[in-house]
């Protein structure tokens, strides 16, 4: 940051030597620098306060858990388990969609065979989609997938004998014509 301040100060000095109303620019610059410093201090204070709030929230959760009855703990555990199951169910659908998109991006056309792949393997224990696992699977499939046949460059006219016939050069046509007469 010190380099930025030096550059800005040099610019201000150059402007004053150039003449014309630079004292106001210098005042504006000083005001902006002090405002920036004040905002930085405020941000640091807010970050410290956020850390303290986070610690206090964790302590509050621990106290709530300690004060809960067995029934309340069971309800809280059931809610957490239900949320995890819902996340996994949605994650499975999302993983299937992400897998199909990755296949399309790689140019792989598996057709109905794509339905045979268990995309729930691409979902973590908490219901998140494992993008790295999808990429790895698609890369493996790309290696295994048969390659499209290349073209030989030949023109096959369907067996009618017209394939590849070009007009003969003029000298050959003349020689052929003389031979026929």
C-alpha positions, 0 to 999 in steps of 0.5 A: 500500500505504501507504493500506492501512496507514493505514486499518488503523492508524486502525481500530486506534486507533478500536478502542482508544478504543472500549475492551475488549481491543484491545491484543491486536488491535494485537499481532495486527495488528503480527504480521500486518504483519511476516509480510506484509513477510517474505513480500514479501521472500521473494517478491522473493528467489525471483523473483530466483532464478528469473530467475537459474535461467532464465538459467542454463538458457538457457546450459546449453542453449546449451552442450549444443547446442554440445557435440552431435555432428552426429548428436545435433543431427539427432536433436534437430531431428527430435524438435522437428519431430515435436513441431511436426507433432503440435501442428499435427495436433492444432491442426487438429482443435481449430480445426475444433471451435472453428470449429463452436462459434463458428458455433453461438454466432453462430447460423449453420447452414451444414450441409454447407457448413461442411465446405468451409471449410479450418479448417487456416487457423486454426492457427498455425505452431506448432500453436496455434489462432488464435481471432482468425482464427476470430472474423473468419471467423465475423463475415464469414460472418454478414454473408454468410449469408442472413437468415431470413425475417421474419414479416409478422404476418399469419395465413394460414389455408391458404386456407379463408377463416377467416383473420383472421375475428373475431366482429363487434361486437354493433351490427353483428350486430343491424343485419345481423339486422334487414336480413335480416328 
